[in-house]
């Protein structure tokens, strides 16, 4: 007999097959991971730097629009055009314009100066009190149409960026223009932004231009930043990119992004070892984990055999004995773990299994009876309100006979339908109920006629309660009432070959082939919101009580109308057994 691996051997082989590829593949994946992670981190650093520069350019661009906004202001235009008019209040308008310049200046998030210089008359209006009304304006200096960096006296070594717009636009120096608009912001704004970026990213950014000038953050490392600045100035600055330099025996990754507005370069650096340190730590932890995993795998294999494999083998032997019919099989092994609970329950199961087998059939009968009661609870008359209104109308017309007839039949009808102590009744009682129901409907629909022809030998047959009335109700509602010519309902019964057959037929509108097929299919599927519960309940109650072959079906009548056929077994053992369970 060939040897068959058990679960313990399979798990051991699986552990070995898992560990070997992991160790072999890691050396390859580790190298790839180093390269990929390094590239991703480098790309991330460059993207973050580009995003920061984009925000900086956006702020600078908003400041660059300030002269354009000033040139479009109607009060400033009026001041420029009428500053020589004798009836023009020059001092009042100057005060108003200075106020506007101050408001425009403080509306920006950066500290800045807005200045309007009028060469004719040597007038200077500015948001800065140190510049406003100055008589030392450089009228012969070239107009700075792009952002220009310069250092003024009194700025404590912190330069400023300046941009000017002149009217007319072709003017080359300030004295050639009719009016000059200037916006200036201090490089201190840039230093503050660099400090914020350094705090968020734990880096050391700074700004440089192509003329060996630089703007550092307030906590910059001068030895490293100056060295990087000198190296970049020596080999030229790229528009955007990354380079690596070795400084003090350590590799640094330098990221560079150029400002589209200022023309300066934003530079940031980070040690390469700092990028790779998580990977190095991960590699060491992996090798330690592999060693621990091997040790724990051996221990787990031993515990698995002792605490799982042996108890499972004992349980398999006992289950095989039970399968062969030996209900005396017991497990005497003590596993001293969770298997003790399973072994104990198995022994109890073996003792109780014969009792459970004997109780299955009775439990099945009780389950069917519970289903029948639930189905019956869904059946209720749909004509109660119409009957009550008929009594009210008849009473108002003093038609005493109709009131009495309707009340008597309605009382008999509800006295029967509200009795729930017996779920199985004689067919005679069902026919009496239908007689009351048809009498009630005849009082409302005078053209309605009915015939009941059931042999005496069928009257004592036991059927589920309320099995016939829903079919008669459907014949009236969906057949007779919808047809001007329909007026007759026929109920006939017969016994043949051990089967009872009860037919409810009307001469109403009937159904076409498609409608009949749909109705028959609905009887065989689970009940849902789209399926009416009346006929479905009738079919399934018969099926549950009398078994295969019993139930409800529908047929078309040649002269119009629809025929509902109830079929159930004569003197069915299922019926007798269900009745016996009910009596219990």
C-alpha positions, 0 to 999 in steps of 0.5 A: 500500500503506497504511503500517504502523507498526513497533515503533519508531514504536509505542513512541515514540507510547506514550511520548508518550501516557504522559507527557502524561496524567501531567503533566496529571493530576498538578496535579489529583492533587497537590491531592487528595493534599494534602487526603487526606494532611493528613486522614489525618495529622490523624486518625492524630495524634488516634487515637494521642492517643486510644489513649494516653489510653485506656491512661492511663484504664485505669491510673487505673481500676485504681488506683480499684479499690484502695479496693474491694479493701481494703474486701473484705479480711477482715483489714481488716474484722475490724480495723474491727469489733473495734478496740475489743475488749479481747482484740484485739491492736491493734498486731499487726493494725495492723502486718499491715494496713500491710504489706498496704497497702504490698504493694497500693501497690507492686503498681501500676506507678504510685507511689501511697498507700493509706490507711485512716482510721477517724474513731472513734478517729482512727486512720490507717493508710497505705502511706506512712510520712509519713501513717501514724498522722498526727494531722492528718487533715482529718476535717471535709473533704468526701469526694472520691468522684471524682478530685480534684487538689490540692497538699500541702505538701512535694510540691515543687509537684507535685500529686496526684490523690485518690479516696475511698470511705466506709462508709456510702456516704451520708456527706458528710464524713470524720467521718460515716463509719465508715471511709474508704478513700483512694487517692492518686497523684502527678502525677509519674506523669503527667509520666513518661507524657507524657515517654514519649509525647513520646519515641516520637511527637516531639511535646509533649503536656500535660494541662489541666483546666477550672480553668486548671491544667496538667501539662506534660512535663519538656521542654515548650516553655513559650512555645508550650504556655502560648500554646496553653493560654491560647487553649484556656482562652479559647474553651473545650475540646471533649470530643475534636477538633482545632483550628488556631492561628497562633502566631508566624506559623506554623500549628499543629494541636492535638489534644484528648482528654478523660480519662473517669476524671480529667476532664482534657484531653490536648493535643498540637500539631504544626506544619502545615508539618511535616505537609505537608513530605513532600508539598512535597518530593515535588512538587519531585522529581516535576517534576525527574523529569519533566524527566529522563524526557523527556531520557532518553526521547529518548535511549532512542528513539535507542538503541532504533532503532539497537540494536533496530529495525535488527537486528530488520529484518535478522532479519525479512528473513532469516526470510522467506527461510527461510520461502520455503525458501531455507536459504542465507539469512544475516545479514551485519549487525553490531549490536555488542550482544546481537543479535550473539549472536542473528544468529550463532545464526541463521546456525548454525541455517540451516546445521543445519536440514536435518540436524535435519529428517532426524534428527527421524523417527529420534529419534521412533522412539527416543523411542517405544522408551524409552517402551515400556521404561519401560512394561514395567518396571512389569509384574511378576507378582503371584502369586510369593508364592502360588506359593512358599507352594504349593511349601512346602505341597506339600513338607510334604505330600510331594507331589513331583509338584506341587512339581516341576511348580510349580517347573519352570513357575515357573522357565520363567515367570521366565526369560522375564519377566526377559529384557529384551534383546528387547522384540519377540518372536514370539506363539508365545513369549507363548503358551508363557509363558501356558501356564506361567502357566496351569499354575501357576494350575491347580495352585493352582485345580484347577477352572481349565480353559483352551483356546488356539486360535491359527492357525499363521500368527499364531504368528510375528507380532511383539508386545511382550513380556508383552502377553498375560499381564496379560490372563490374570492379570486374567481369573483374579483378577477373573473366575474367582476371584470366581465359584463357577461360573467355571472356563474361560479361552479364548484364540483368534486370527484374521487378517483384512484385514491385522489380527491379533486375539487374544481372552482370554475367561473365564466369571467374574463379568464387569462391568455396563455402568457398570463396563465403560464406566469400564474403557474410559475408563481406557484412554484417559486418562493413568495415575494412582494410581487406574488400574491399570497392567497393562491400561493398559500393554498398550493403550499399548504396542500403540498406540505400536508399531503405531499408530492402530487398534491396542490393547486393548478389552473386551466383555461376554459374553452368558453372563457373564464378560468378553472382552479383545481385542488388535488390531494390524496384520499385518506392520506397517511400524511394527513392522519399523521399531521392530525395526530401531531396537532392533537398532541 
